[in-house]
Amino acid sequence: MGDDAKKLRVNTTLNVDDSRFTRKMEEIRDYRDDVSMDTVAVSCQPRLMGQEYCFPVVPSISVSSTFQFKKAELYSECLANGYIYNRLANHSVEVAAHAINSLEGGDGAILFSSGMCAITTTLLAILQSGDHVIAPDPVYAGVFTFFKHMAPRYGIECTFVPACNIEEYRKAIKPNTKLFYGETPTNPTLSVLDLDEFAAISKSVPNAISVVDSTFASPYNIQTLRHGVDVVVHSTTKYLGGHHDHMGGVMCTSDRKLFFYISEFQKQLGTIQGAFDAFLLMRGIKTLAVRMEKHAANAMKVATFLESHPKVSRVYYPGLKSHPYHEVAKKQMKTYSGMVVFEMPDKESARKLVNALKIVLLAVSLGGVESLIEHPASMTHGDYLMSDEERAKSGITEGLVRLSVGIEDGDDLVKDFSQALDQV
């Protein structure tokens, strides 16, 4: 973050020398400076204790809840570089965290039991009573609920501004503004945040920290930290895991003190990821590059078809020239990812469409190999989380449909939408 006062601001409750206990994410391979992300995702390996001479090609799953010591005086050394207790550190978890940290270009990553765990633990570690947050509208429904209904109980104030509108972020700044929160692309409307501008406005406010959820993009498409953002979070359940069989989240930062502080905060909350979920995550990361290319190619094919169909009112896909943030996406994304959002004329037609699909599955979540579709007004952003007025303000219309395009044959997906639209 480059601001010592900012760093100290979140470290005041820990009376320890963090340099002694901050775990180091060191890569054992001597990569060239120009090594590609595709190669890093497949081959990266962290340096772990006991691997001076050999190590497994596929890291093993460590299920032990506790670890034995040869001598009591080795406790501090193991706290920093080894293993003591599964809630504090686990080599299966560290292998996957190291891989994501390598992809993001950070200085430390922490895995959590879910994406919301990653977000809420990070926010609670950074914020305290009296702080002010600026967040986008729309935003993931769980985050909206946290900021609107839960954070105020802890004396944390939140101002919602139109998503990705940097000028509105600027207007919302207060003397007590502590955190700038963003998403890119946004859930569920697929607006694209200009990360360079977002980081710059955060750095213009003393002690402020920027946090961006980049789940919809994945580290393959955007390396968020390289744009100057302080913290990036992902639901690893989505593209990083990639197979709809894993649950988890990650926080990654390029600031060592912030990494240490949030990791210590996590240890006390116990919001850890399990070893088997970390194993599944690492398996998914190895195929991230090839999957994201296929997701994006299929998404462009489906989005182009939908945009040309007379029964579809509007299509939002960052790869389309018609998208209002196409130029921003073109500047900072490697591919345009696999999320497509489109509008049907009304709620009834949207529901008929999602119910009529045969290959695309009607389910929440996203980012896996299977194509999933959902109707936000009925499902992820429905009445149990948002009112009609809140959805309208967020631009979540009654006819809005969110599609996570999988890696099936793209022509088969187009045919599936064609037959479903014939029934609307």
N, C-alpha and C positions, 0 to 999 in steps of 0.2 A: 504493500500500500504506500510505502515511501513516506509515511508520516508517523514519527515516533510517538507523538501525542495520541494519535489515533490508535496505535498499537497498544499503548499503555492503558487506554481507556477501557479495554475489554479484558485486562489482565490484573485488575486491582484486587481481586478476591483470592488470588493464589500466591501464597507467600513461599514460593519455591524458586529455585534456579531452574527455569524451564530448559535451558541449554543442556542440562544433565539428563533430562528425562524425555525430551522430544524424540520420538522415534524417527529414524532417518530412512527415507525411501531411496535406496541406492540400487541402480541397475548394474547387474553383473556383466552384461554384454557391452563390448566396446563399439557402440554404433558410430557410423560416420555421421557428420553433421547433417547430411542431406537424406538420411534414412526416411522412407515413407511411412505414413501412419499404418498402411496395410501390413507392413513388415513388423512394426512395433506391436500391433494388436495380436499377432500370431506368436511372436517369439520372446517378448519381454519377460524377464525373470528378476525378482528382487533378491538382494543378498540377505540370506537368513543364517542364523546360527547353525553350526553343524554341517554346512554345505561347502566347506573349503575345497573339497576334492571332487565331489560328484553331487548331482541333484537330479530329481525325477523330471522327465520330459513333461508329464502331466502331474501337477502338484497333487499330493494326497489330501484326503479329507481328515482333518484333525478333530476328533470328537471328544477328546478328554476335557473334562471340566476344570482340572487342576494339573499342576506340573510339579514334579519332584525336584528338590534341591540337593546338591552335593554338600554345600556349606551354607549356613545362614547368612554369612557376610556377602554372598553373591546376589542377594535380593535386589539391591539397587541396580546392579549391572543387568540383571534380567528384566527389571522394570523398563529399562531404556532399550535394550537390545535383544531380549529373549522373551520368555513366556512364564507367567505366574499363575494366571487364572483366566478362564475363557472370556469373562466379561471385559477384561482389560486388554487382551490381545490374543490372536489366534493366527497361526501361519496360513491357514486356508483363506481367511479373510484378508490378510495382508497381501497375499499374492494378487487377488483381484483388485484391491485398492491401489496397489502399485501399478497395475496395468492401466487403470483409469487415470491415475495421476500422470503417467507417461503420455497418454493420449491427449490430455488437457494441457500438458506443459506446466503443471503446478509444482508446488513444493510440499504437498501432502494431501492425501485423500482419506476419508473415513467412511466406512460402510455402515448402513443402518438397516433395520428390519423392514422398512418400507420407505417409499418416497416422502410421505408425510412426516415420518420420523426424522428424516434428513432435514426437512424444511423446519419443522417446529423446534427440534433440538438446536439447530443453528440459530434460529431467531431468538429463542429464549436465552441462549448463551450470550448473544450480542446485546440484546435489549434489556432495559430495566425501566422501572416506573418513572414516568415523566418524559420518556422518549417519544418521538414522532416518526412515523413510517409513511412513505409515499408508495402506493401500490397501484398496479394497473387494473382497469375495469374494461373488459372482462379479465378474469384470472381463474385458474383452476378452482373448482367449487370448494374443495377442502381448504385451500388457502383463503378464499373469500370468507368462509365461515370462521376460520381462525382469527383473521384480522377484524371482522365485524362483531363477533360475539364473544370470543375468548380473550383476545389480547386486552380489551378494555378492563377486564377483571383484574389485570395486573398493572393498571395505570398506563398502558401503552396506547397511544392515539394513532389512528390511521386515516389518511386522506386518500381516497380513490380518485384517480385521474384517467382520462381516456387512454387506452393502451397504446404504447409506443409513441405517444405525443410528447416529445422532449420539452416543448415550450410549456405544456401543462404541468409537467414535473417541476419546471423552474418556478412557475407561479405558485406552486403548492409548498415551497420551501418555507420553513418556520425556524425561529431561533433554536428550537429543540429537535430539529430534524436529525435523526441518527442513521436511518437506513433507507436506501432506495431499492425497491424490489421490482424486478422485471421478469417477463417471460418472452421467449422467442423460439419459434412462433408461438403465439398466444393460444390458449385453450379456452373456448373451442373455435374462435373466429379466424385464426391463422394470420393475424397481423405480425409484422416482423420488426423487432426492435433494433435500431441502429446502435450497436454496442459501443462504438467509439464515442458517440455523442453521450450515451448514457453514462459511461465511465467518467467522461469529462465533467458532466454536471455533478456527479457524486463527489469528485475530487475538489470541486469548487466550494464545497461545504466542509468546514473544519470538523474533523472527527467522524464524518459520515462514512458509512460502509455500503458498498453496492453488492447486491445478491441477485443473480439471474438463474431462473429455472430454464434449462435448455433441453428438457426431455424430448420435445417434439423434433429437435434437430439431431441430437446425439453428438458426441465429441467428433464423430467422423465428419460431420458437416460444418460444425462451428467449434473452434477452440476458443471458448469464451474468455478465458483468462488472458489470452494473448492480446485481447482488445483493451486491457486495463481494468476489467471488472475484478473486484476483490474476491468474490466467492461464486462458484457455480454449483448448482444442485441438479441432480437427475433422479427420476424414478428409474432405478435399474431394472424394475419389472418390465419396462417397455423395450426400447431398441437395444439397450446394452445386453440384457438377458436374451431377448429376442424370440423366445419359444413358448410364451404363456405358461411356463412351468416354474417360474422363479418369482419371489417377492423380495424387494429390497430398495434401498436408496443410497445415494452417495453425496457427500459434500467434498468439494475440492477447492483449495486456495493456494495462491502463490505467496502467502504471507506466513512465515514460520511461527510467529507468536500467535496469530489467529488460529492456525492449525493446532498448536499445542493447547490453547485455551478451550477450543470447541471439543477436542478429543478428551480432555479432562472432564468437561461438562458431560459428555456422553457416558463416560465411565460411571458417573454417579446416577444418571438417569437410567442406565442400563438399556438404551435403545440400540442394541447391537444386532448385527446380522449373523445368522447362524452359519456354521461351517458348510453344511450341505448346500444352502442357498448361494454361498460364495463360490462353491465348486461349480454349480450350474451357471452362475454369472460368468466365471472365467471361461467356461466352455462357449458361452454366447459371444463374449468379446472376441474370441479368435476368428469368428466368421462375420464380425461386424461390417467390415469393408465390403465384402461381396454381397451381403444382404442389403446394405443401404443402397448400393447401386441398382439392385433389382427392385427394391421398394420404389425408388425414385422413377425408374423407367416405367414401371407399371402405373404409378400414380399419374405421370404425365399422360399416358395413354388413356386412362380412365377419365381424367379431368378434361382432356380435349374432347372426348366423346360427350361427356355430360354438358359441356359448354355449348355444344352444337345441338343439343336436344331441345325441342320446343316445349317440353313439359317441365324443364328445369329453369327456374327463374334466374339464378346466378350461381357461379362457381368461384370459390376462393382457393387458389393453389399458387404458392409463391412463384412457381415456374412459368405460369401463364403471364403474358404481357399485360393482360387485363387486370392483374392483381395490383392493388394500390401501392404495395410495398415491393413490387417486383425488382426495382433497381437496387433497393437496399439488400434484398435477398441475393441478388446477382453479385453484389459487392462482397458479401461476407459468408456465403454458403457454398460448400463444395458441390453438393447436389441439393435439390429442393425437398428432400426427404419424402416420406410416404403418406403424409396426412393430406386429405382432401376434404373440404367443407363445401356444401352447396345448399341452396335454398329451393324448397318446393313451394308452391303457391300458398299452402296452408298446412295446419296440423294433420288434417285427415289424409291429404295426399302424401305427406311425409311418412305417416304411419303405414299407409298401404304399401309404399315402396319398400320400406325396411322389412316388412312382414313377407313380401313376395320374393325376396332374393333366395336363391338356392345354394349357391357356392359361398357367398359372403355371409358370415355368421352374425346374427343379432346379439351383440354382447358389448359390455363396457370394456375398458382398457384399450391398449393399442400397442403397436410396435413389434408384434410377433409375426411369425411366418404366415399365419392364417389371416385373411382379410376379415376385419370386424367393422360393423356399422352400428351406429346408435343414434337415437333421437334425443338431443340434449334436453329439450323442454319437458320430455316425459321421463328422462333417465338421469344422466349425470348432473344436470342443472335443474332438476325438477322441483316441485313444490316443497319437498321436504328440506331443501337447502336454500332455494331462492323464491321470492315472490314474483308474481307476474310483472310488477313494476321494476323490480331489480333486473329481471331478465331483459325487459325492454330497454332499460338504460344501458345494459351491457351489449346490446345489439344481438342478443340471442333470440331470434324470431321463432314463432311457433312452427315454421316450416323448415328450420335449419336442421341439417343432417350432417353428422361427423363420420367420416370414413377413414379407417386405417387400412391402407392398401398393403396386402401381403406379397408373397413371392410366388404365387401361382402363375400360370400362364396368363399374360396380360389380355390376350384376345378372348380367353374364356371369361375373364372378369367383365369385359365389355359386353359380351353376349348375355351374361347374367343380368347386368343392369338393363340391357335392351328389353329382355323378356319381362323384367319387373316393372319397367316404365310402361309397357304395353297394358299392364293391369291397373294402372292408376287412372 
